[in-house]
Amino acid sequence: MPNPLQLIGGSAHTQLVREHIDTASRSDAKVLITGESGVGKEVVAQLIHHGSRRREGGLVTINCAGVPDSLLASQLFGHVRGSFTDAYRDHQGWLEQAHRGTIFMDEIGEMSAQMQSLLLRFLENGEIQPVGSDRRTTIVDVRVIAATSRRLVDRIATNDFREDLFYRLNVIHIEIPPLRERREEIPVLLDHFLRLFSTNHGVACPRLSLDAIDVLVASAWPGNVRQLRNLAERLVVRAHERVVTAADLPRDVLSSGPCPVAPQPVARPVPEVLFDRMVREGETFWTAVYNPFMARDLTREDLRALVAHGLTLTRGSYKGLAQLFNVPADYKRLLNFLRKYHCHLPIHEFRATLPAPVVERQLHRAVGD
């Protein structure tokens, strides 16, 4: 029987994910897996665990969005008898059950602020305090792999996710692309799932016509690999040893239709977009630039270009730059950040670039006056 625990596909996207899995398997570092719902984040977590030195230990999987907040602390850290109604005996939490193993925390972005604080405390010292207990128990040795379909940088900007927790979790970042970005893998994945479910159900593996395959490759797949896997099982159960044509495909797949190909606008340079977000829309440097830079969504070259553009308008004044980027009170913090990442540019290059009246006119134009 085909092994269900494997990463199927040979695209450049999937090969990069394999390399990240290999890197993560050789260490105990925390891992943050991101991607849309259904792309296979749990499979990646399982592959990391089974390829690591902790493979003999347990892999405990929890869905943070599927457990009410009132119960999540008890399930995660355990509780003592009498700590709440129906707590008739001491209960060992998931973290303690995963001692010397791995815990996979799916949909970490759905955690409440209180649970984020409790998890951060555990990540800092490894100590567990069961609900209702006035003392901490022994330190546990657990590797944490977290996953989310949310964009955590945006949730940090809206104060829905703790920035310090994000950096604790985001040691190794694995981004899994949606299925629509690796369409060449759809026939391979489909063949794998058809064979898997044919074996499981003890029936012949159905065959698909070329027109059916073309429709499937062109479909939008909002549910990603999970949706494709579900379709394969439905085809196995319903095919009855005949060739499946496009007309036989389920309506939900056909209704999703081919992924629309819209005209692609000319992309604006990233520094220009971020500059407008700060200067024209009033966003601060910390949300518009700092967060994506720390998440590695923004390159050092982009940051230098942004700083250079700002210094051109302020004639080399970093205080003016802090004002322009809406962080005047954080002038020293801004300088320290730029120096730390080698993006602090010499001011003499900008003081003589343009006559003062020209700079002033450009600055007024930039802010829309």
Kinemage of the C-alpha trace (Angstrom):
@kinemage 1
@onewidth
@group {chain A} dominant
@subgroup {mainchain}
@vectorlist {calphas} color= white
{ca met a 1} P 0.000 0.000 0.000
{ca pro a 2} L 1.356 3.491 -0.786
{ca asn a 3} L 2.758 5.273 2.209
{ca pro a 4} L 0.375 8.111 3.129
{ca leu a 5} L 3.117 9.899 5.078
{ca gln a 6} L 5.072 11.444 2.237
{ca leu a 7} L 5.334 14.659 0.313
{ca ile a 8} L 4.074 14.056 -3.213
{ca gly a 9} L 5.177 16.178 -6.163
{ca gly a 10} L 8.294 17.332 -7.951
{ca ser a 11} L 7.755 21.053 -8.479
{ca ala a 12} L 10.314 23.613 -7.382
{ca his a 13} L 7.897 24.699 -4.622
{ca thr a 14} L 7.645 21.186 -3.193
{ca gln a 15} L 11.381 20.572 -3.497
{ca leu a 16} L 12.031 23.696 -1.431
{ca val a 17} L 9.591 22.460 1.240
{ca arg a 18} L 11.466 19.117 1.291
{ca glu a 19} L 14.738 20.948 1.880
{ca his a 20} L 13.190 22.887 4.763
{ca ile a 21} L 11.848 19.640 6.252
{ca asp a 22} L 15.318 18.101 6.050
{ca thr a 23} L 16.852 21.129 7.770
{ca ala a 24} L 14.209 21.125 10.509
{ca ser a 25} L 14.605 17.374 11.087
{ca arg a 26} L 18.286 17.777 11.927
{ca ser a 27} L 17.637 20.144 14.828
{ca asp a 28} L 15.343 20.740 17.784
{ca ala a 29} L 14.530 24.306 16.746
{ca lys a 30} L 10.950 25.519 16.840
{ca val a 31} L 9.160 25.481 13.489
{ca leu a 32} L 6.387 27.707 12.156
{ca ile a 33} L 4.489 26.253 9.177
{ca thr a 34} L 2.278 28.636 7.242
{ca gly a 35} L -0.082 28.201 4.308
{ca glu a 36} L -3.737 28.097 3.364
{ca ser a 37} L -6.100 25.571 4.887
{ca gly a 38} L -5.713 22.137 3.327
{ca val a 39} L -2.197 22.495 1.889
{ca gly a 40} L -0.719 19.766 4.112
{ca lys a 41} L 0.761 21.539 7.131
{ca glu a 42} L 0.134 18.552 9.416
{ca val a 43} L 1.882 16.183 6.981
{ca val a 44} L 4.935 18.458 7.027
{ca ala a 45} L 4.900 18.464 10.843
{ca gln a 46} L 4.716 14.648 10.901
{ca leu a 47} L 7.605 14.344 8.451
{ca ile a 48} L 9.752 16.657 10.580
{ca his a 49} L 8.994 14.670 13.736
{ca his a 50} L 9.571 11.243 12.178
{ca gly a 51} L 12.822 12.428 10.628
{ca ser a 52} L 14.164 13.881 13.887
{ca arg a 53} L 15.940 12.363 16.864
{ca arg a 54} L 12.609 12.564 18.706
{ca arg a 55} L 10.980 9.998 16.430
{ca glu a 56} L 10.863 7.488 19.300
{ca gly a 57} L 8.947 9.980 21.424
{ca gly a 58} L 5.334 10.894 20.969
{ca leu a 59} L 3.822 13.344 18.507
{ca val a 60} L 0.866 15.103 20.115
{ca thr a 61} L -1.356 17.078 17.733
{ca ile a 62} L -3.815 19.738 18.829
{ca asn a 63} L -6.006 22.167 16.906
{ca cys a 64} L -6.054 25.441 18.790
{ca ala a 65} L -9.150 26.562 16.898
{ca gly a 66} L -11.059 23.395 17.734
{ca val a 67} L -10.785 23.589 21.541
{ca pro a 68} L -12.699 26.242 23.515
{ca asp a 69} L -10.389 28.648 25.294
{ca ser a 70} L -11.832 27.622 28.650
{ca leu a 71} L -10.616 24.062 28.068
{ca leu a 72} L -7.414 24.675 26.125
{ca ala a 73} L -5.324 25.604 29.170
{ca ser a 74} L -6.491 22.487 30.999
{ca gln a 75} L -5.813 20.260 27.996
{ca leu a 76} L -2.427 21.825 27.310
{ca phe a 77} L -1.030 22.162 30.826
{ca gly a 78} L -3.188 19.668 32.729
{ca his a 79} L -5.213 20.312 35.876
{ca val a 80} L -5.412 19.170 39.461
{ca arg a 81} L -8.370 17.551 41.154
{ca gly a 82} L -11.018 20.029 42.260
{ca ser a 83} L -9.685 22.908 40.139
{ca phe a 84} L -13.077 23.277 38.429
{ca thr a 85} L -16.416 21.506 38.120
{ca asp a 86} L -16.036 17.897 36.905
{ca ala a 87} L -12.283 17.875 37.709
{ca tyr a 88} L -12.572 14.632 39.711
{ca arg a 89} L -8.921 13.671 39.382
{ca asp a 90} L -5.559 15.063 38.314
{ca his a 91} L -5.149 15.251 34.556
{ca gln a 92} L -1.866 15.150 32.632
{ca gly a 93} L -1.765 17.793 29.901
{ca trp a 94} L -0.663 17.414 26.301
{ca leu a 95} L 2.699 19.087 26.907
{ca glu a 96} L 3.583 16.567 29.604
{ca gln a 97} L 2.373 13.714 27.405
{ca ala a 98} L 4.742 14.950 24.677
{ca his a 99} L 7.805 14.866 26.990
{ca arg a 100} L 10.915 14.027 24.896
{ca gly a 101} L 8.725 14.177 21.812
{ca thr a 102} L 7.001 16.817 19.715
{ca ile a 103} L 3.797 18.795 20.036
{ca phe a 104} L 2.161 20.101 16.861
{ca met a 105} L -0.061 23.109 17.521
{ca asp a 106} L -2.254 23.755 14.493
{ca glu a 107} L -4.023 27.093 13.921
{ca ile a 108} L -1.847 28.836 16.504
{ca gly a 109} L -3.137 32.166 15.196
{ca glu a 110} L -6.545 31.492 16.748
{ca met a 111} L -5.198 31.439 20.331
{ca ser a 112} L -6.572 34.026 22.705
{ca ala a 113} L -4.283 36.645 24.253
{ca gln a 114} L -4.375 34.830 27.614
{ca met a 115} L -3.370 31.498 26.070
{ca gln a 116} L -0.617 33.193 24.077
{ca ser a 117} L 0.801 34.552 27.325
{ca leu a 118} L 0.704 31.113 28.988
{ca leu a 119} L 2.356 29.467 25.983
{ca leu a 120} L 5.068 32.126 25.873
{ca arg a 121} L 5.894 31.504 29.516
{ca phe a 122} L 6.248 27.788 28.829
{ca leu a 123} L 8.490 28.416 25.815
{ca glu a 124} L 10.777 30.576 27.949
{ca asn a 125} L 11.447 28.083 30.749
{ca gly a 126} L 9.799 24.765 29.860
{ca glu a 127} L 7.877 24.705 33.154
{ca ile a 128} L 4.307 23.478 33.425
{ca gln a 129} L 1.803 24.780 35.949
{ca pro a 130} L -1.426 22.741 35.850
{ca val a 131} L -4.704 24.616 36.165
{ca gly a 132} L -5.603 24.927 39.843
{ca ser a 133} L -2.086 24.201 41.098
{ca asp a 134} L -0.095 26.691 43.168
{ca arg a 135} L 3.251 25.186 42.205
{ca arg a 136} L 5.122 24.401 39.012
{ca thr a 137} L 5.892 20.816 38.109
{ca thr a 138} L 9.065 19.503 36.562
{ca ile a 139} L 10.439 20.988 33.373
{ca val a 140} L 9.442 19.023 30.283
{ca asp a 141} L 11.491 18.532 27.128
{ca val a 142} L 9.147 19.189 24.212
{ca arg a 143} L 9.763 20.395 20.691
{ca val a 144} L 7.084 22.796 19.463
{ca ile a 145} L 5.931 22.883 15.844
{ca ala a 146} L 3.216 25.460 15.183
{ca ala a 147} L 1.101 26.068 12.102
{ca thr a 148} L -1.359 28.689 10.960
{ca ser a 149} L -3.392 29.640 7.916
{ca arg a 150} L -3.387 33.222 9.165
{ca arg a 151} L -0.862 35.907 8.272
{ca leu a 152} L 0.561 36.485 11.738
{ca val a 153} L 2.339 39.714 10.790
{ca asp a 154} L -1.054 41.287 10.095
{ca arg a 155} L -2.453 39.972 13.392
{ca ile a 156} L 0.542 41.459 15.228
{ca ala a 157} L -0.219 44.829 13.639
{ca thr a 158} L -3.786 44.657 14.988
{ca asn a 159} L -2.602 43.449 18.426
{ca asp a 160} L -4.335 40.084 17.976
{ca phe a 161} L -1.081 38.131 18.230
{ca arg a 162} L 1.914 38.705 20.467
{ca glu a 163} L 5.033 39.813 18.643
{ca asp a 164} L 7.346 38.160 21.185
{ca leu a 165} L 5.519 34.845 20.793
{ca phe a 166} L 5.806 35.106 17.011
{ca tyr a 167} L 9.590 35.435 17.221
{ca arg a 168} L 9.781 32.545 19.679
{ca leu a 169} L 7.959 30.277 17.248
{ca asn a 170} L 9.388 31.566 13.975
{ca val a 171} L 12.872 30.000 14.181
{ca ile a 172} L 12.458 27.810 11.099
{ca his a 173} L 9.733 29.070 8.778
{ca ile a 174} L 8.194 26.736 6.195
{ca glu a 175} L 5.720 28.283 3.773
{ca ile a 176} L 3.586 25.764 1.848
{ca pro a 177} L 2.188 27.193 -1.404
{ca pro a 178} L -1.452 26.590 -2.388
{ca leu a 179} L -2.262 23.898 -4.932
{ca arg a 180} L -3.129 26.462 -7.618
{ca glu a 181} L 0.533 27.576 -7.609
{ca arg a 182} L 1.801 24.044 -8.345
{ca arg a 183} L -0.762 22.748 -10.830
{ca glu a 184} L 1.756 20.413 -12.455
{ca glu a 185} L 1.519 18.258 -9.327
{ca ile a 186} L -2.266 17.730 -9.532
{ca pro a 187} L -2.110 14.610 -11.790
{ca val a 188} L 0.609 13.065 -9.600
{ca leu a 189} L -1.282 13.768 -6.377
{ca leu a 190} L -4.521 12.512 -7.867
{ca asp a 191} L -2.921 9.248 -9.006
{ca his a 192} L -1.437 8.750 -5.523
{ca phe a 193} L -4.779 9.270 -3.775
{ca leu a 194} L -6.716 7.123 -6.265
{ca arg a 195} L -4.345 4.206 -5.661
{ca leu a 196} L -4.431 4.747 -1.898
{ca phe a 197} L -8.226 4.730 -1.631
{ca ser a 198} L -8.631 1.901 -4.145
{ca thr a 199} L -6.482 -0.240 -1.866
{ca asn a 200} L -8.327 0.922 1.247
{ca his a 201} L -11.768 0.174 -0.229
{ca gly a 202} L -10.679 -2.995 -2.029
{ca val a 203} L -11.847 -1.862 -5.472
{ca ala a 204} L -10.236 -1.325 -8.861
{ca cys a 205} L -8.468 1.976 -9.372
{ca pro a 206} L -10.568 4.213 -11.652
{ca arg a 207} L -9.161 5.719 -14.833
{ca leu a 208} L -9.696 9.348 -15.812
{ca ser a 209} L -10.160 10.658 -19.331
{ca leu a 210} L -7.879 13.392 -20.635
{ca asp a 211} L -10.704 15.940 -20.567
{ca ala a 212} L -11.397 15.129 -16.898
{ca ile a 213} L -7.729 15.603 -16.028
{ca asp a 214} L -7.641 18.904 -17.919
{ca val a 215} L -10.657 20.171 -15.968
{ca leu a 216} L -9.103 19.153 -12.658
{ca val a 217} L -5.765 20.777 -13.445
{ca ala a 218} L -7.527 24.031 -14.388
{ca ser a 219} L -9.839 24.136 -11.353
{ca ala a 220} L -9.378 26.684 -8.560
{ca trp a 221} L -9.039 24.188 -5.655
{ca pro a 222} L -9.917 26.529 -2.779
{ca gly a 223} L -9.621 23.539 -0.411
{ca asn a 224} L -6.161 22.672 -1.753
{ca val a 225} L -4.760 19.131 -1.323
{ca arg a 226} L -7.423 18.213 1.239
{ca gln a 227} L -10.136 18.907 -1.347
{ca leu a 228} L -8.273 16.881 -3.989
{ca arg a 229} L -7.871 13.965 -1.581
{ca asn a 230} L -11.608 14.042 -0.816
{ca leu a 231} L -12.433 14.083 -4.525
{ca ala a 232} L -10.195 11.054 -5.145
{ca glu a 233} L -12.040 8.995 -2.534
{ca arg a 234} L -15.421 9.983 -3.987
{ca leu a 235} L -14.272 8.914 -7.453
{ca val a 236} L -13.011 5.577 -6.131
{ca val a 237} L -16.322 4.843 -4.407
{ca arg a 238} L -18.473 5.900 -7.375
{ca ala a 239} L -16.409 4.967 -10.451
{ca his a 240} L -17.415 1.267 -10.773
{ca glu a 241} L -14.510 0.352 -13.067
{ca arg a 242} L -15.359 2.740 -15.887
{ca val a 243} L -13.512 5.692 -17.332
{ca val a 244} L -14.317 8.937 -15.502
{ca thr a 245} L -15.033 11.813 -17.880
{ca ala a 246} L -15.366 15.528 -17.199
{ca ala a 247} L -19.153 15.106 -17.076
{ca asp a 248} L -18.776 12.636 -14.193
{ca leu a 249} L -16.905 15.069 -11.953
{ca pro a 250} L -18.758 16.376 -8.870
{ca arg a 251} L -20.556 19.681 -9.249
{ca asp a 252} L -18.549 21.397 -6.509
{ca val a 253} L -15.351 20.850 -8.507
{ca leu a 254} L -16.950 22.014 -11.747
{ca ser a 255} L -18.557 25.030 -10.076
{ca ser a 256} L -15.187 26.195 -8.796
{ca gly a 257} L -14.309 26.442 -12.477
{ca pro a 258} L -10.964 27.256 -13.917
{ca cys a 259} L -8.939 29.685 -11.908
{ca pro a 260} L -9.592 33.054 -13.586
{ca val a 261} L -6.606 34.584 -15.298
{ca ala a 262} L -6.845 38.310 -14.766
{ca pro a 263} L -4.570 40.797 -16.472
{ca gln a 264} L -1.524 41.252 -14.316
{ca pro a 265} L -0.853 44.879 -13.414
{ca val a 266} L 2.676 46.138 -13.497
{ca ala a 267} L 4.022 45.553 -10.000
{ca arg a 268} L 5.213 48.635 -8.154
{ca pro a 269} L 8.553 48.402 -6.380
{ca val a 270} L 8.134 47.227 -2.793
{ca pro a 271} L 9.885 50.291 -1.248
{ca glu a 272} L 7.512 52.579 -3.167
{ca val a 273} L 4.441 50.712 -1.871
{ca leu a 274} L 5.684 50.794 1.731
{ca phe a 275} L 6.614 54.469 1.442
{ca asp a 276} L 3.044 55.300 0.390
{ca arg a 277} L 1.610 53.241 3.260
{ca met a 278} L 3.578 55.332 5.751
{ca val a 279} L 3.620 58.799 4.220
{ca arg a 280} L 0.239 58.863 2.496
{ca glu a 281} L -1.796 56.463 4.670
{ca gly a 282} L -0.245 57.264 8.057
{ca glu a 283} L 0.977 53.756 8.913
{ca thr a 284} L 3.992 53.577 11.211
{ca phe a 285} L 7.404 52.217 10.281
{ca trp a 286} L 7.026 49.405 12.833
{ca thr a 287} L 3.910 47.935 11.246
{ca ala a 288} L 4.593 48.697 7.579
{ca val a 289} L 8.310 47.859 7.455
{ca tyr a 290} L 9.667 46.351 10.668
{ca asn a 291} L 7.211 43.439 10.943
{ca pro a 292} L 7.591 42.144 7.352
{ca phe a 293} L 11.367 42.656 7.535
{ca met a 294} L 11.646 40.540 10.684
{ca ala a 295} L 9.389 37.924 9.078
{ca arg a 296} L 11.781 37.872 6.077
{ca asp a 297} L 9.073 39.095 3.730
{ca leu a 298} L 11.144 42.211 3.076
{ca thr a 299} L 14.784 42.143 1.958
{ca arg a 300} L 17.638 44.239 3.273
{ca glu a 301} L 17.942 45.814 -0.176
{ca asp a 302} L 14.287 46.887 0.004
{ca leu a 303} L 14.867 48.440 3.423
{ca arg a 304} L 17.964 50.317 2.242
{ca ala a 305} L 16.080 51.625 -0.788
{ca leu a 306} L 13.265 52.833 1.464
{ca val a 307} L 15.692 54.579 3.832
{ca ala a 308} L 17.558 56.143 0.900
{ca his a 309} L 14.321 57.527 -0.550
{ca gly a 310} L 13.342 58.988 2.817
{ca leu a 311} L 16.769 60.526 3.427
{ca thr a 312} L 16.685 62.108 -0.020
{ca leu a 313} L 13.497 63.920 0.944
{ca thr a 314} L 14.799 64.929 4.406
{ca arg a 315} L 18.244 65.909 3.041
{ca gly a 316} L 20.025 63.345 5.191
{ca ser a 317} L 18.135 64.040 8.425
{ca tyr a 318} L 17.345 60.883 10.396
{ca lys a 319} L 15.140 62.880 12.743
{ca gly a 320} L 13.217 64.027 9.707
{ca leu a 321} L 13.096 60.408 8.548
{ca ala a 322} L 11.572 59.303 11.858
{ca gln a 323} L 8.974 62.073 11.477
{ca leu a 324} L 8.283 61.053 7.874
{ca phe a 325} L 7.835 57.403 8.900
{ca asn a 326} L 5.454 58.331 11.762
{ca val a 327} L 7.787 57.281 14.614
{ca pro a 328} L 9.236 60.606 15.898
{ca ala a 329} L 9.297 59.388 19.508
{ca asp a 330} L 11.250 56.277 18.457
{ca tyr a 331} L 14.091 58.145 16.757
{ca lys a 332} L 16.861 56.331 18.683
{ca arg a 333} L 15.147 52.957 18.368
{ca leu a 334} L 14.915 53.485 14.606
{ca leu a 335} L 18.630 54.329 14.386
{ca asn a 336} L 19.606 51.285 16.455
{ca phe a 337} L 17.472 49.022 14.286
{ca leu a 338} L 18.995 50.361 11.049
{ca arg a 339} L 22.538 50.044 12.421
{ca lys a 340} L 21.937 46.500 13.649
{ca tyr a 341} L 20.901 45.335 10.183
{ca his a 342} L 23.472 47.471 8.302
{ca cys a 343} L 20.866 49.743 6.754
{ca his a 344} L 22.113 52.986 8.331
{ca leu a 345} L 23.275 55.015 5.332
{ca pro a 346} L 25.861 57.857 5.455
{ca ile a 347} L 24.054 61.192 5.533
{ca his a 348} L 26.608 63.106 3.411
{ca glu a 349} L 25.354 61.225 0.348
{ca phe a 350} L 21.956 62.923 0.661
{ca arg a 351} L 22.698 66.423 1.939
{ca ala a 352} L 23.878 67.709 -1.423
{ca thr a 353} L 21.745 65.601 -3.728
{ca leu a 354} L 19.113 68.281 -4.468
{ca pro a 355} L 18.742 71.990 -3.749
{ca ala a 356} L 16.616 72.636 -0.683
{ca pro a 357} L 13.634 74.145 -2.573
{ca val a 358} L 13.466 71.088 -4.839
{ca val a 359} L 13.559 68.741 -1.862
{ca glu a 360} L 10.838 70.729 -0.152
{ca arg a 361} L 8.595 70.540 -3.212
{ca gln a 362} L 9.153 66.771 -3.473
{ca leu a 363} L 8.359 66.290 0.202
{ca his a 364} L 5.089 68.215 -0.112
{ca arg a 365} L 4.191 66.167 -3.181
{ca ala a 366} L 4.989 62.910 -1.325
{ca val a 367} L 2.642 63.649 1.557
{ca gly a 368} L -0.056 64.912 -0.770
{ca asp a 369} L -0.100 68.600 0.256
